[in-house]
Amino acid sequence: MTPVTTAGLPIREYILVGLIAATLTFLLTGVIRRLAIRLGAIANPRARDVHVIPIPRMGGVGMYLGVVGGMAMAHQLPVLRRAFDFSLDPVGVLIGGGVIVLIGALDDRFEIDAWTKLAGQVMCAGILVIFGVQWNVFWVPWGGNGDALGSVVTLDNNQGGLLMVLLVVLLVNALNFVDGLDGLAAGLGFIAAAATCVFSLGLLNSQGGDVGVYPPALIAATLAGACLGFLPHNFQPAKIFMGDSGSMMIGLMLAGATTSASGKINYTRFGGSDALALLSPLLVVVAVLFLPVLDLLMAVVRRTRRGESPFAADKMHLHHRLLEIGHSQRRAVLLIYLWAGLLGFGAVSVTLFDTTAVLWIVGAGLVLAAIVSVIPRLRSRNQGVS
């Protein structure tokens, strides 16, 4: 991909839309908090929870309303209206997101069983597929002919739809599983959405203003704004939890944004030897959500080995382990932000700037993050020795 230049890119418009989503979410979350208390949507402390007092949830409803407000503003801006004129992706994400927020809100109030929620997640993924949000092509590093590096796999509607359903279910549950500390899911959602938005703007620049890249940037910008607007209410000590209505919405919108950006990319615009550009869509998708997905997979393996349901709860998630090492809630959350930001924005930067410089910077950052992560354990061992 060519280096990004800001000339001609609607960066200010996307920032405006994100700020509108953030402002609406911030203002409406207070109203939703009072409504949640009235309806009895309260998270009472359990053995596996970190919080010790009842806290209202259902904050995802306020986040979704912020997303709707941001999308409505984008529709009124001539330059961003292209996202709606040439694609149904934003509409599909809004409808699918609305349904999954409703399902999550019911769970926040009435505790729906896991299999019913899974059926709802599959249904919402199907809504995205109906509106055309699915994988059509992706690149694999084998099967190339001549000077071509790798090959492009074309998917039919059934294959692309099935892949989309699997991605939605994976990301929805990954964000749901990682939502265990104040501000954690909202912060990770913001980092992932912001990285996806930057990546989409890079695609927009490299592909000469292709209208197909407007929808993923818009979806990511509104989601980033909603997560940012929710954080003041949710960072430790939290006044409200996003609940399943929020975590499932973040997972679905991230799946929609990354698929809209990567699943329909025009690979003919890249040179056959440009491996990094060809790999970049999948690299960004994997990197920005590496930690939540890894935590989800480890939880599933851990629970099935014990003969338990994959949906059974425990206190062995990544954030629980950081607390056990000796980190405070805030420091554990900020550390996970650091890891996610380095991985996500590092993957995006590799596609936009000099690869060697980016790898050195990201490598140094990862070493620093690793050192900071283990300092409490090293300190406790030293104290034990002395």
Residue, then its C-alpha position, 0 to 999 in steps of 0.5 A: m500500500t502507498p503511504v497515506t496522504t491526508a489530502g482528499l481524505p474525509i478525515r474531519e468528517y469521520i472525526l465529527v461523526g465519531l465525536i457525535a456518537a461519543t457525545l450522544t453516548f455520554l449524554l444518554t448513558g446517564v438516562i439509561r442508567r436510571l432506566a436500568i435501575r428502574l427495570g431491575a437490570i442490576a449486576n449483583p456481585r457473584a463469586r467470579d466478579v470483581h465488583v463488590i456492590p450492585i451496579p446497573r447494566m444495559g449501557g449498550v443501549g446508550m452506546y447503540l443510540g450513539v451509533v445511530g446518531g453518528m450514522a444519521m449525521a454521516h447521512q447528512l454529510p454529502v461526502l459520507r453519504r456515499a457509504f449509504d448510496f453505494s452499499l447496504d453495509p451500514v444499514g445491515v450493521l444498524i439493523g443487526g446491531g439493533v437486534i443484538v442490543l435488544i437480545g443483550a438488553l433482555d439478557d441484562r434484565f432476565e438472564i437468558d440462557a447461553w444457547t438462546k443467546l447463541a441462536g440470537q447471535v447467529m440470527c443477527a449474523g444472518i441479518l448482516v449476510i442478507f445485507g451483503v456484509q460477508w467475505n467474498v474473497f481473501w488472499v492465501p500465501w500459496g498457489g501462486n503462478g509465475d511472479a504472483l505471490g500466493s493466490v486469491v480465494t473466491l467464495d460463493n454466497n454460502q461459503g462467504g455467509l458461513l464464514m461471516v456467521l462464524l466470525v460474528v459468533l467468535l467476536v461477539n463471545a470474545l468481547n463478552f468473555v473479556d468484559g470482566l473489569d471496569g472499562l476493559a471491553a469499552g477500551l478494547g472496542f475503542i482501540a480495535a474500532a479506531a485501528t480498523c478506521v485508520f486501516s480503512l482510511g489507508l485503503l481509501n487513500s491507496q485505492g483512489g477514493d474507492v466508494g467501497v471503503y467508505p462503509p467500513a470506515l464509517i462503521a468503525a468511526t461510530l463504534a469508536g465514538a460510542c466506546l469512547g463516550f461510554l468510558p467515563h461512565n464505565f472506567q473504574p469505579a464504574k457507575i454502569f456496566m455495558g452488559d451483554s447489550g454492549s459487548m455483543m454489539i461491539g463484537l458484531m460491529l467489529a465483525g461488520a467493519t473488518t469484513s466490510a474492509s477486508g472481505k471485499i477488498n480489490y486485490t487487483r490493485f496490489g502488486g503480486s509481490d506486495a506480500l504485506a499489502l496482500l496480508s494486511p487485511l487479515l493481519v489487522v483483523v487478527a491483531v486488533l482482536f488478538l487478546p480477546v480471541l485468545d482469551l476466548l479460545m483458552a477459556v473454551v479449551r480450559r472448560t471443556r478439558r474439565g468437562e464443563s460447558p464452554f459457557a461456564a464462568d470462571k476466574m481464570h481470564l487474562h484480566h483475572r490473572l493480572l489481578e492475581i499477579g498483583h496489579s490493581q484493576r486500573r493498572a490491569v486494564l491499562l496494561i491490556y490497553l497497551w498490549a492491544g494498542l501495540l498489536g492493533f496499531g502496529a499491524v495498521s502501521v506496517t501497512l502504511f509506513d516503513t516496515t522496519a521502523v514500525l517493527w522496531i518500535v512495536g518490538a520495543g513497546l512489546v518488551l516494555a509491556a512484558i516487563v511492566s506486566v511481570i514487575p509485581r510478580l518479580r517484586s513479590r519474589n524478591q520480597g519473599v527471598s529477603 
